[in-house]
């Protein structure tokens, strides 16, 4: 059994946040969404699954996934091909909602426990897409906000591309920052194609 297969099996049964999730407004059980395997060349470092992903057990199985695939210039079949694309969020389980119905942040214990071993075992990754502030701060060590980090994307390309979250809540952000679609996305799409085509 490979190191990565062993890690996947351990992660799939992880219960370290069981008490934490039971205490949320959703009172749910851990359900790590495990979506990677050896051979992947594109790594998507995201935040944490939402409720739809938690129920479907498939990452980005919502409207934000459709927008993300458009940003990357890939179809659904390519996006969900684990041998080509690894999706490794900062937390593998849905963190739950608070009493006001807002998303809770990804528990830090998840990244502290799993992130380094998994990334260390994923050989062959040539491009990492960093979605949102949690992933950007972990991978880049930045202290800036998402807008400033994404605006500085040229400092990290062609191996790393910071992106905002593709949630439809960020539609206003896209309108305020037209350079994202005009300048960053064409370069990202070309780089994704280059990496996935080998």
Backbone as a chain_set.jsonl record, in Angstrom:
{"seq": "XXXXXXXXXXXXXXXXXXXXXXXXXXXXXXXXXXXXXXXXXXXXXXXXXXXXXXXXXXXXXXXXXXXXXXXXXXXXXXXXXXXXXXXXXXXXXXXXXXXXXXXXXXXXXXXXXXXXXXXXXXXXXXXXXXXXXXXXXXXXXXXXXXXXXXXXXXXXXXXXXXXXXXXXXXXXXXXXXXXXXXXXXXXXXXXXXXXXXX", "coords": {"N": [[0.847, -1.198, 0.0], [0.599, 2.197, -0.911], [2.027, 5.267, 0.433], [0.28, 7.396, 0.032], [-2.183, 6.153, -0.438], [-2.557, 4.943, 2.026], [-2.763, 7.244, 3.636], [-5.131, 8.339, 2.55], [-7.013, 6.417, 3.328], [-6.842, 6.619, 6.118], [-7.636, 9.3, 6.459], [-10.265, 9.227, 5.462], [-11.598, 8.019, 7.534], [-11.442, 9.82, 9.588], [-12.161, 11.328, 12.709], [-11.628, 13.482, 14.305], [-12.881, 15.903, 14.674], [-15.392, 15.384, 15.638], [-16.78, 15.997, 18.094], [-16.692, 18.794, 17.96], [-18.219, 19.343, 15.63], [-20.665, 18.256, 16.368], [-21.493, 20.108, 18.18], [-22.247, 22.277, 16.683], [-24.7, 24.365, 14.954], [-25.736, 22.752, 13.006], [-25.219, 20.211, 13.886], [-23.859, 17.91, 12.853], [-22.199, 14.902, 11.632], [-18.695, 14.094, 11.144], [-17.565, 14.039, 7.774], [-15.283, 13.407, 5.769], [-14.349, 14.684, 2.665], [-12.744, 13.147, 0.319], [-10.552, 13.575, -2.259], [-8.352, 12.886, -4.211], [-5.455, 11.49, -5.833], [-2.49, 9.613, -6.642], [-0.49, 10.944, -9.271], [-1.854, 13.197, -10.065], [-1.674, 16.38, -11.579], [-2.558, 18.936, -11.337], [-3.364, 20.859, -8.584], [-5.948, 21.765, -6.508], [-6.328, 23.928, -4.015], [-8.501, 24.485, -1.679], [-11.101, 25.863, 0.495], [-13.144, 24.653, 2.437], [-15.58, 22.006, 2.467], [-18.991, 22.779, 1.574], [-22.47, 22.574, 2.653], [-23.913, 21.276, 0.548], [-21.883, 19.864, -0.753], [-21.059, 18.257, 1.353], [-23.29, 16.588, 1.588], [-23.382, 15.418, -0.961], [-20.919, 14.28, -1.186], [-18.965, 14.995, -2.963], [-16.557, 17.177, -4.209], [-17.04, 20.69, -4.771], [-19.616, 20.458, -5.791], [-21.728, 22.18, -6.676], [-23.043, 25.486, -7.411], [-20.77, 27.101, -7.291], [-18.791, 25.393, -8.101], [-19.309, 25.083, -10.822], [-18.695, 27.649, -11.729], [-15.973, 27.74, -11.022], [-14.903, 25.721, -12.684], [-15.298, 26.953, -15.126], [-13.576, 29.157, -14.822], [-11.143, 27.782, -14.812], [-11.178, 26.637, -17.28], [-11.915, 24.007, -17.879], [-13.736, 20.933, -18.453], [-16.434, 19.12, -16.824], [-15.833, 16.361, -16.615], [-13.029, 16.289, -16.801], [-12.329, 17.857, -14.583], [-13.183, 16.283, -12.441], [-11.553, 14.08, -12.613], [-9.55, 12.254, -10.802], [-6.969, 11.376, -11.28], [-5.798, 13.4, -12.588], [-6.531, 15.85, -11.462], [-6.244, 17.064, -8.227], [-8.061, 17.701, -5.297], [-7.665, 19.406, -2.521], [-8.692, 20.587, 0.291], [-8.502, 23.139, 2.916], [-9.816, 22.211, 5.109], [-11.318, 19.07, 5.338], [-13.888, 18.356, 5.897], [-17.3, 19.49, 6.089], [-17.629, 22.389, 7.933], [-19.865, 23.28, 9.31], [-22.705, 25.321, 10.425], [-23.098, 28.402, 12.212], [-25.141, 29.674, 14.967], [-26.466, 31.743, 13.74], [-26.686, 30.948, 11.173], [-24.524, 31.207, 9.491], [-21.575, 30.21, 7.651], [-19.152, 28.308, 9.357], [-15.627, 28.741, 10.086], [-12.92, 26.827, 8.548], [-11.758, 24.213, 10.624], [-8.673, 24.598, 12.304], [-7.229, 22.402, 13.129], [-7.513, 20.436, 11.252], [-5.937, 21.057, 8.925], [-3.494, 21.138, 10.264], [-3.174, 18.504, 10.956], [-3.427, 16.922, 8.595], [-2.545, 18.22, 6.213], [0.27, 18.68, 5.456], [1.372, 15.98, 5.321], [-0.225, 14.905, 3.206], [0.203, 16.654, 0.999], [2.926, 16.29, 0.758], [3.041, 13.692, -0.146], [1.828, 13.789, -2.604], [3.1, 13.528, -5.472], [4.376, 15.079, -8.417], [2.7, 17.252, -8.867], [2.199, 20.163, -10.671], [0.989, 22.594, -10.835], [-0.665, 24.763, -8.653], [-3.711, 25.89, -7.49], [-4.919, 28.411, -5.537], [-7.544, 28.885, -3.548], [-9.242, 31.388, -2.034], [-8.784, 33.072, 1.177], [-7.86, 31.455, 3.39], [-6.422, 29.269, 2.269], [-4.553, 30.703, 0.791], [-3.092, 32.107, 2.741], [-1.934, 29.966, 4.116], [-0.373, 28.618, 2.167], [1.164, 30.649, 0.945], [1.991, 32.263, 2.964], [1.045, 34.787, 3.328], [-0.09, 37.943, 4.639], [-1.893, 39.624, 3.733], [-5.139, 40.706, 2.45], [-7.612, 38.915, 0.469], [-8.153, 40.244, -2.002], [-5.867, 41.858, -2.455], [-3.906, 39.876, -2.483], [-4.69, 38.271, -4.669], [-4.508, 40.187, -6.663], [-1.778, 40.399, -6.858], [-0.997, 38.223, -8.36], [0.869, 37.671, -10.386], [3.296, 37.521, -9.131], [3.472, 34.969, -8.227], [2.834, 33.155, -10.222], [4.271, 30.894, -12.667], [3.535, 28.675, -11.164], [1.831, 28.858, -8.992], [-1.458, 30.061, -8.457], [-3.358, 32.474, -7.02], [-6.79, 32.737, -6.193], [-10.054, 34.301, -5.857], [-12.844, 33.083, -3.886], [-15.043, 31.038, -5.802], [-17.732, 31.434, -5.301], [-21.112, 32.496, -5.843], [-21.703, 34.649, -4.343], [-19.619, 36.328, -4.641], [-19.951, 37.769, -6.944], [-20.272, 40.561, -7.128], [-17.716, 41.347, -6.385], [-16.242, 40.5, -8.599], [-17.221, 42.246, -10.527], [-16.242, 44.639, -9.554], [-13.582, 44.281, -9.918], [-12.456, 44.046, -12.718], [-10.093, 43.336, -13.98], [-9.46, 40.796, -13.159], [-10.888, 38.841, -14.69], [-10.138, 39.722, -17.205], [-7.325, 39.758, -17.302], [-6.02, 37.858, -15.527], [-7.437, 35.334, -15.777], [-7.203, 34.409, -18.567], [-4.45, 33.732, -18.656], [-4.288, 31.835, -16.618], [-6.02, 29.799, -17.629], [-4.604, 28.998, -19.909], [-2.299, 28.0, -18.703], [-3.354, 25.899, -17.137], [-4.265, 24.206, -19.192], [-1.817, 23.591, -20.419], [-0.518, 22.188, -18.343], [-2.283, 20.024, -17.818], [-2.378, 18.782, -20.287], [0.123, 17.845, -20.436]], "CA": [[0.0, 0.0, 0.0], [1.389, 3.421, -0.992], [1.82, 6.233, 1.516], [-0.902, 8.211, -0.257], [-3.363, 5.305, -0.222], [-2.694, 4.819, 3.484], [-3.275, 8.526, 4.119], [-6.533, 8.461, 2.136], [-7.817, 5.531, 4.173], [-6.893, 7.216, 7.457], [-8.424, 10.525, 6.371], [-11.672, 8.879, 5.26], [-12.183, 7.64, 8.816], [-11.072, 10.815, 10.605], [-13.253, 11.779, 13.583], [-11.07, 14.395, 15.299], [-13.772, 17.05, 14.887], [-16.746, 14.887, 15.92], [-17.396, 16.795, 19.166], [-16.816, 20.163, 17.453], [-19.344, 19.405, 14.69], [-21.891, 17.95, 17.113], [-21.863, 21.309, 18.922], [-22.667, 23.344, 15.774], [-26.145, 24.443, 14.712], [-26.12, 21.638, 12.122], [-25.056, 18.98, 14.676], [-23.584, 16.845, 11.889], [-21.041, 14.046, 11.861], [-17.626, 14.294, 10.16], [-17.624, 13.331, 6.496], [-14.179, 13.924, 4.964], [-14.502, 14.528, 1.217], [-11.386, 12.778, -0.098], [-10.588, 13.651, -3.721], [-7.004, 12.999, -4.78], [-4.7, 10.262, -5.979], [-1.188, 9.806, -7.253], [-0.515, 11.26, -10.69], [-2.487, 14.495, -10.321], [-0.728, 17.446, -11.94], [-3.183, 20.179, -10.904], [-3.856, 20.808, -7.208], [-6.857, 22.828, -6.103], [-6.3, 24.108, -2.568], [-9.714, 25.259, -1.413], [-11.344, 26.204, 1.897], [-13.795, 23.543, 3.132], [-16.85, 21.678, 1.805], [-20.248, 23.34, 2.041], [-23.487, 21.578, 2.96], [-24.218, 20.471, -0.641], [-20.761, 18.948, -0.959], [-21.147, 17.314, 2.468], [-24.334, 15.603, 1.274], [-23.079, 14.732, -2.219], [-19.611, 13.647, -1.052], [-18.222, 15.352, -4.172], [-16.16, 18.58, -4.049], [-17.548, 21.708, -5.697], [-20.854, 19.951, -6.397], [-22.664, 23.285, -6.463], [-22.875, 26.547, -8.406], [-19.396, 27.595, -7.279], [-18.0, 24.456, -8.894], [-19.507, 25.421, -12.233], [-17.912, 28.862, -12.0], [-14.552, 27.395, -10.94], [-14.528, 24.997, -13.904], [-15.213, 27.961, -16.183], [-12.331, 29.891, -14.604], [-10.004, 26.926, -15.165], [-11.292, 26.226, -18.67], [-11.996, 22.544, -17.969], [-15.084, 20.39, -18.362], [-16.718, 18.393, -15.585], [-15.122, 15.077, -16.61], [-11.615, 16.561, -16.494], [-12.253, 18.384, -13.223], [-13.391, 15.211, -11.464], [-10.61, 12.988, -12.866], [-8.577, 12.335, -9.706], [-5.622, 11.111, -11.771], [-5.297, 14.638, -13.183], [-6.831, 16.988, -10.587], [-6.4, 16.769, -6.798], [-8.753, 18.766, -4.57], [-7.21, 19.249, -1.131], [-9.108, 21.794, 1.01], [-7.895, 23.395, 4.217], [-10.524, 21.272, 5.983], [-11.953, 18.102, 4.452], [-15.288, 18.195, 6.28], [-18.155, 20.664, 6.237], [-17.459, 22.848, 9.316], [-21.155, 23.547, 9.931], [-23.193, 26.692, 10.526], [-23.292, 28.902, 13.572], [-26.552, 29.868, 15.312], [-27.04, 32.725, 12.813], [-26.773, 30.338, 9.85], [-23.335, 31.516, 8.694], [-20.56, 29.161, 7.596], [-18.051, 28.363, 10.309], [-14.336, 28.61, 9.399], [-12.344, 25.473, 8.597], [-10.997, 23.997, 11.859], [-7.231, 24.577, 12.058], [-6.672, 21.091, 13.445], [-7.533, 19.604, 10.044], [-4.716, 21.345, 8.163], [-2.345, 20.773, 11.088], [-3.073, 17.044, 10.996], [-3.404, 16.22, 7.309], [-2.105, 18.917, 5.007], [1.657, 18.428, 5.075], [1.571, 14.608, 4.844], [-0.867, 14.67, 1.909], [0.92, 17.388, -0.043], [4.231, 15.653, 0.6], [2.888, 12.425, -0.867], [1.309, 14.058, -3.954], [4.22, 13.825, -6.359], [4.005, 15.396, -9.79], [1.858, 18.449, -8.994], [2.924, 21.242, -11.363], [0.243, 23.843, -10.7], [-1.551, 24.815, -7.496], [-4.667, 26.989, -7.495], [-5.204, 28.722, -4.135], [-8.86, 29.509, -3.514], [-9.64, 32.027, -0.785], [-7.771, 33.54, 2.111], [-7.264, 30.42, 4.24], [-5.423, 28.549, 1.472], [-3.492, 31.629, 0.401], [-2.241, 32.378, 3.904], [-1.176, 28.754, 4.452], [0.609, 28.292, 1.125], [2.022, 31.782, 0.59], [2.42, 32.967, 4.163], [0.652, 36.186, 3.196], [-0.914, 38.551, 5.679], [-2.78, 40.531, 3.01], [-6.462, 40.199, 2.15], [-7.735, 38.163, -0.782], [-8.049, 41.113, -3.178], [-4.468, 42.231, -2.658], [-3.15, 38.671, -2.828], [-5.03, 37.883, -6.041], [-3.972, 41.228, -7.548], [-0.353, 40.129, -7.014], [-0.87, 36.857, -8.883], [2.067, 37.516, -11.228], [4.427, 37.208, -8.248], [3.446, 33.541, -7.882], [2.706, 32.357, -11.437], [3.233, 30.012, -13.215], [3.294, 27.474, -10.348], [0.748, 29.122, -8.048], [-2.403, 31.106, -8.848], [-4.376, 32.754, -6.0], [-8.097, 33.127, -6.725], [-11.124, 34.473, -4.869], [-13.752, 31.93, -3.903], [-15.96, 31.163, -6.937], [-19.115, 31.563, -4.857], [-21.887, 33.543, -6.507], [-21.684, 35.818, -3.466], [-18.509, 37.186, -5.059], [-20.239, 38.393, -8.24], [-19.987, 41.994, -7.009], [-16.254, 41.477, -6.379], [-15.788, 40.364, -9.986], [-17.568, 43.484, -11.235], [-15.35, 45.699, -9.072], [-12.197, 43.947, -10.28], [-12.532, 43.46, -14.061], [-8.781, 42.809, -14.358], [-9.385, 39.364, -12.844], [-11.322, 38.074, -15.856], [-9.459, 40.192, -18.414], [-5.874, 39.537, -17.292], [-5.585, 36.635, -14.851], [-8.047, 34.093, -16.245], [-6.612, 33.846, -19.796], [-3.154, 33.127, -18.338], [-4.579, 30.626, -15.838], [-6.559, 28.765, -18.511], [-3.521, 28.495, -20.751], [-1.409, 27.216, -17.847], [-4.071, 24.667, -16.812], [-4.225, 23.361, -20.385], [-0.438, 23.135, -20.572], [-0.223, 21.208, -17.307], [-3.107, 18.818, -17.968], [-2.013, 18.115, -21.54], [1.438, 17.232, -20.244]], "C": [[0.884, 1.249, 0.0], [1.095, 4.329, 0.196], [0.536, 7.022, 1.301], [-2.184, 7.414, -0.044], [-3.622, 5.137, 1.269], [-3.272, 6.096, 4.084], [-4.748, 8.706, 3.773], [-7.439, 7.625, 3.025], [-7.949, 6.092, 5.587], [-7.786, 8.455, 7.471], [-9.914, 10.216, 6.26], [-12.366, 8.514, 6.568], [-11.935, 8.64, 9.934], [-12.301, 11.299, 11.384], [-12.785, 12.833, 14.581], [-11.971, 15.597, 15.585], [-15.198, 16.635, 15.256], [-17.45, 15.73, 16.984], [-17.641, 18.233, 18.71], [-18.041, 20.284, 16.555], [-20.67, 19.134, 15.388], [-22.403, 19.182, 17.849], [-22.299, 22.468, 18.022], [-24.179, 23.34, 15.615], [-26.627, 23.308, 13.833], [-25.979, 20.282, 12.805], [-24.79, 17.762, 13.788], [-22.355, 16.029, 12.292], [-19.952, 14.377, 10.829], [-17.866, 13.458, 8.903], [-16.516, 13.888, 5.609], [-14.408, 13.633, 3.473], [-13.091, 14.37, 0.648], [-11.346, 12.698, -1.624], [-9.189, 13.896, -4.291], [-6.425, 11.603, -4.936], [-3.379, 10.576, -6.668], [-1.331, 10.084, -8.74], [-1.125, 12.613, -11.013], [-1.426, 15.559, -10.582], [-1.242, 18.827, -11.527], [-3.742, 19.98, -9.499], [-4.744, 22.014, -6.958], [-6.876, 22.861, -4.579], [-7.443, 25.05, -2.212], [-9.905, 25.441, 0.086], [-11.906, 25.022, 2.687], [-15.097, 23.24, 2.397], [-18.02, 22.451, 2.408], [-21.251, 22.219, 2.284], [-23.814, 20.69, 1.757], [-23.133, 19.448, -0.913], [-20.759, 17.873, 0.127], [-22.155, 16.207, 2.154], [-24.003, 14.777, 0.036], [-21.767, 13.948, -2.167], [-18.726, 13.882, -2.285], [-17.855, 16.827, -4.085], [-16.712, 19.478, -5.142], [-18.778, 21.209, -6.464], [-21.964, 20.975, -6.178], [-22.375, 24.346, -7.517], [-21.451, 27.085, -8.44], [-18.477, 26.674, -8.075], [-18.114, 24.733, -10.386], [-18.676, 26.651, -12.602], [-16.418, 28.547, -11.973], [-14.093, 26.661, -12.2], [-14.421, 25.956, -15.087], [-13.919, 28.768, -16.04], [-11.12, 29.083, -15.069], [-10.009, 26.527, -16.635], [-11.317, 24.717, -18.843], [-13.458, 22.095, -17.879], [-15.226, 19.562, -17.085], [-15.93, 17.094, -15.499], [-13.654, 15.269, -16.25], [-11.455, 16.982, -15.042], [-12.342, 17.267, -12.188], [-12.528, 13.975, -11.723], [-9.486, 13.081, -11.842], [-7.145, 12.082, -10.172], [-4.989, 12.351, -12.392], [-5.45, 15.84, -12.244], [-7.024, 16.502, -9.148], [-7.072, 17.969, -6.135], [-8.496, 18.542, -3.079], [-7.541, 20.536, -0.369], [-8.362, 21.96, 2.332], [-8.571, 22.581, 5.313], [-11.351, 20.366, 5.084], [-13.43, 17.876, 4.753], [-16.008, 19.537, 6.274], [-18.068, 21.138, 7.689], [-18.766, 23.121, 10.049], [-21.522, 25.02, 9.897], [-23.216, 27.102, 11.991], [-24.779, 29.157, 13.8], [-27.246, 30.842, 14.372], [-27.154, 32.18, 11.385], [-25.605, 30.653, 8.936], [-22.348, 30.35, 8.725], [-19.511, 29.38, 8.679], [-16.73, 28.204, 9.554], [-13.825, 27.17, 9.454], [-11.543, 25.288, 9.883], [-9.506, 23.867, 11.566], [-6.616, 23.209, 12.278], [-6.63, 20.198, 12.206], [-6.258, 19.813, 9.238], [-3.477, 20.909, 8.947], [-2.108, 19.265, 11.084], [-2.761, 16.445, 9.629], [-2.647, 16.899, 6.175], [-0.682, 18.556, 4.57], [1.89, 16.99, 4.612], [0.974, 14.354, 3.455], [-0.121, 15.387, 0.796], [2.293, 16.787, -0.286], [4.177, 14.375, -0.201], [2.347, 12.602, -2.285], [2.464, 14.497, -4.854], [3.69, 14.199, -7.739], [3.093, 16.592, -9.961], [2.696, 19.58, -9.597], [2.254, 22.607, -11.199], [-0.693, 23.741, -9.506], [-2.406, 26.072, -7.578], [-5.126, 27.199, -6.053], [-6.492, 29.515, -4.036], [-9.164, 30.06, -2.127], [-8.484, 32.272, 0.169], [-7.11, 32.466, 2.947], [-6.162, 29.674, 3.501], [-4.253, 29.456, 1.113], [-2.548, 31.923, 1.555], [-1.378, 31.165, 4.245], [-0.05, 28.52, 3.446], [1.603, 29.41, 0.853], [2.582, 32.509, 1.801], [2.057, 34.442, 4.144], [-0.151, 36.649, 4.404], [-1.907, 39.52, 5.046], [-4.147, 39.884, 2.798], [-6.494, 39.54, 0.783], [-7.541, 39.064, -1.998], [-6.599, 41.466, -3.475], [-3.632, 41.03, -3.078], [-3.414, 38.26, -4.271], [-4.48, 38.908, -7.033], [-2.475, 41.036, -7.787], [-0.056, 38.77, -7.602], [0.396, 36.635, -9.704], [3.304, 37.174, -10.403], [4.538, 35.709, -7.985], [3.335, 32.623, -9.093], [4.115, 32.019, -11.958], [2.918, 28.787, -12.352], [2.116, 27.622, -9.408], [-0.13, 30.246, -8.581], [-3.397, 31.317, -7.707], [-5.66, 33.262, -6.659], [-9.038, 33.479, -5.583], [-11.971, 33.197, -4.861], [-14.737, 32.103, -5.059], [-17.433, 31.226, -6.561], [-19.818, 32.69, -5.607], [-22.031, 34.775, -5.625], [-20.591, 36.801, -3.879], [-18.732, 37.826, -6.425], [-19.944, 39.886, -8.211], [-18.482, 42.239, -7.018], [-15.72, 41.419, -7.806], [-16.08, 41.628, -10.787], [-16.652, 44.636, -10.825], [-13.907, 45.501, -9.52], [-12.154, 43.282, -11.66], [-11.205, 42.897, -14.562], [-8.679, 41.304, -14.116], [-9.754, 38.525, -14.073], [-10.549, 38.46, -17.114], [-7.988, 39.788, -18.468], [-5.46, 38.195, -16.694], [-6.128, 35.374, -15.52], [-7.474, 33.57, -17.562], [-5.267, 33.156, -19.544], [-3.361, 31.825, -17.565], [-5.074, 29.504, -16.742], [-5.476, 28.154, -19.398], [-2.586, 27.601, -19.943], [-2.064, 25.888, -17.451], [-4.018, 23.702, -17.998], [-2.839, 22.769, -20.584], [-0.118, 22.011, -19.586], [-0.995, 19.909, -17.527], [-2.809, 18.065, -19.264], [-0.639, 17.484, -21.474], [2.487, 17.735, -21.203]], "O": [[1.806, 1.358, 0.807], [0.074, 4.193, 0.871], [-0.206, 7.29, 2.245], [-3.165, 7.946, 0.476], [-4.767, 5.184, 1.719], [-4.161, 6.043, 4.935], [-5.53, 9.171, 4.603], [-8.512, 8.076, 3.427], [-9.025, 6.048, 6.184], [-8.593, 8.636, 8.383], [-10.733, 10.876, 6.899], [-13.579, 8.679, 6.699], [-12.189, 8.342, 11.101], [-13.334, 11.632, 10.803], [-13.45, 13.065, 15.591], [-11.836, 16.238, 16.627], [-16.114, 17.454, 15.191], [-18.597, 16.132, 16.792], [-18.672, 18.824, 19.033], [-18.821, 21.226, 16.699], [-21.69, 19.724, 15.032], [-23.599, 19.297, 18.115], [-22.68, 23.526, 18.522], [-24.859, 22.427, 16.083], [-27.797, 22.93, 13.897], [-26.563, 19.301, 12.346], [-25.416, 16.715, 13.952], [-21.585, 16.419, 13.17], [-20.262, 14.889, 9.753], [-18.313, 12.314, 8.977], [-16.778, 14.757, 4.776], [-14.632, 12.489, 3.079], [-12.348, 15.343, 0.515], [-12.02, 11.858, -2.22], [-8.891, 14.981, -4.788], [-6.844, 10.66, -4.266], [-3.183, 11.666, -7.205], [-2.203, 9.516, -9.397], [-0.937, 13.128, -12.115], [-0.41, 15.625, -9.89], [-0.464, 19.77, -11.384], [-4.503, 19.044, -9.255], [-4.331, 23.154, -7.175], [-7.376, 21.939, -3.933], [-7.356, 26.26, -2.42], [-8.981, 25.203, 0.864], [-11.205, 24.452, 3.523], [-15.663, 24.131, 1.764], [-18.034, 22.74, 3.605], [-20.917, 21.044, 2.136], [-23.976, 19.48, 1.915], [-23.42, 18.302, -1.26], [-20.485, 16.706, -0.154], [-21.902, 15.033, 2.424], [-24.301, 13.583, -0.019], [-21.528, 13.066, -2.992], [-17.855, 13.072, -2.603], [-18.741, 17.663, -3.905], [-16.833, 19.069, -6.296], [-18.946, 21.51, -7.646], [-22.998, 20.678, -5.579], [-21.558, 24.132, -8.412], [-20.969, 27.486, -9.499], [-17.493, 27.13, -8.658], [-17.133, 24.628, -11.122], [-18.038, 26.688, -13.654], [-15.672, 29.041, -12.818], [-13.016, 26.945, -12.726], [-13.557, 25.793, -15.948], [-13.243, 29.032, -17.034], [-10.185, 29.634, -15.649], [-8.98, 26.126, -17.178], [-10.805, 24.196, -19.834], [-14.301, 22.786, -17.307], [-14.254, 19.337, -16.364], [-15.412, 16.753, -14.435], [-13.099, 14.492, -15.474], [-10.55, 16.516, -14.351], [-11.649, 17.304, -11.172], [-12.753, 12.93, -11.112], [-8.572, 13.892, -11.993], [-6.201, 12.53, -9.522], [-3.794, 12.362, -12.688], [-4.606, 16.736, -12.232], [-7.861, 15.64, -8.883], [-6.697, 19.115, -6.383], [-9.034, 17.619, -2.467], [-6.749, 21.479, -0.384], [-7.684, 21.047, 2.8], [-7.955, 22.293, 6.339], [-12.015, 20.844, 4.165], [-14.144, 17.273, 3.952], [-15.387, 20.588, 6.436], [-18.397, 20.375, 8.597], [-18.782, 23.188, 11.278], [-20.763, 25.857, 9.409], [-23.336, 26.267, 12.887], [-25.593, 28.884, 12.919], [-28.465, 30.789, 14.211], [-27.657, 32.865, 10.494], [-25.676, 30.399, 7.734], [-22.289, 29.599, 9.699], [-19.043, 30.499, 8.889], [-16.709, 27.592, 8.486], [-14.247, 26.388, 10.307], [-10.714, 26.14, 10.203], [-9.114, 23.111, 10.678], [-5.592, 22.885, 11.677], [-5.795, 19.297, 12.124], [-5.572, 18.847, 8.903], [-2.527, 20.378, 8.372], [-0.97, 18.809, 11.196], [-1.919, 15.553, 9.52], [-2.158, 16.224, 5.269], [-0.47, 18.167, 3.422], [2.552, 16.79, 3.593], [1.583, 13.676, 2.628], [0.16, 14.791, -0.244], [2.773, 16.777, -1.42], [5.149, 14.008, -0.861], [2.399, 11.668, -3.085], [2.76, 15.686, -4.975], [2.66, 13.681, -8.172], [2.736, 16.929, -11.09], [3.769, 19.908, -9.09], [2.884, 23.645, -11.402], [-1.424, 22.762, -9.36], [-1.887, 27.179, -7.717], [-5.655, 26.283, -5.423], [-6.53, 30.691, -4.401], [-9.323, 29.306, -1.167], [-7.378, 31.76, -0.003], [-5.908, 32.545, 3.197], [-5.08, 29.468, 4.05], [-3.099, 29.027, 1.129], [-1.333, 31.981, 1.365], [-0.216, 31.319, 4.622], [1.089, 28.255, 3.83], [2.768, 29.143, 0.561], [3.533, 33.281, 1.684], [2.667, 35.251, 4.843], [-0.796, 35.857, 5.09], [-2.68, 40.167, 5.754], [-4.299, 38.672, 2.946], [-5.521, 39.6, 0.031], [-6.836, 38.686, -2.933], [-6.157, 41.381, -4.621], [-2.751, 41.15, -3.929], [-2.484, 37.94, -5.012], [-4.036, 38.541, -8.121], [-1.958, 41.468, -8.818], [1.019, 38.215, -7.373], [0.939, 35.53, -9.718], [4.257, 36.597, -10.927], [5.592, 35.232, -7.563], [3.696, 31.449, -9.015], [5.054, 32.777, -11.716], [2.119, 27.942, -12.758], [1.468, 26.635, -9.059], [0.367, 31.25, -9.09], [-4.209, 30.431, -7.44], [-5.624, 34.101, -7.56], [-8.849, 33.011, -4.46], [-11.822, 32.34, -5.731], [-15.224, 33.212, -5.28], [-18.295, 31.084, -7.428], [-19.207, 33.699, -5.958], [-22.437, 35.834, -6.104], [-20.634, 37.974, -3.506], [-17.795, 38.371, -7.008], [-19.413, 40.424, -9.183], [-18.018, 43.224, -7.592], [-14.845, 42.201, -8.177], [-15.279, 42.033, -11.63], [-16.325, 45.499, -11.639], [-13.108, 46.438, -9.504], [-11.851, 42.094, -11.766], [-11.192, 42.069, -15.472], [-7.907, 40.616, -14.783], [-9.02, 37.61, -14.45], [-10.329, 37.623, -17.99], [-7.458, 39.508, -19.544], [-4.649, 37.475, -17.277], [-5.37, 34.446, -15.8], [-7.269, 32.361, -17.673], [-4.976, 32.122, -20.144], [-2.687, 30.829, -17.827], [-4.599, 28.374, -16.637], [-5.443, 26.942, -19.607], [-2.133, 26.567, -20.434], [-1.392, 24.857, -17.432], [-3.755, 22.513, -17.82], [-2.702, 21.583, -20.884], [0.483, 21.003, -19.958], [-0.426, 18.821, -17.433], [-2.97, 16.846, -19.327], [-0.267, 16.688, -22.337], [3.636, 17.297, -21.146]]}, "num_chains": 1, "name": "protein.A"}
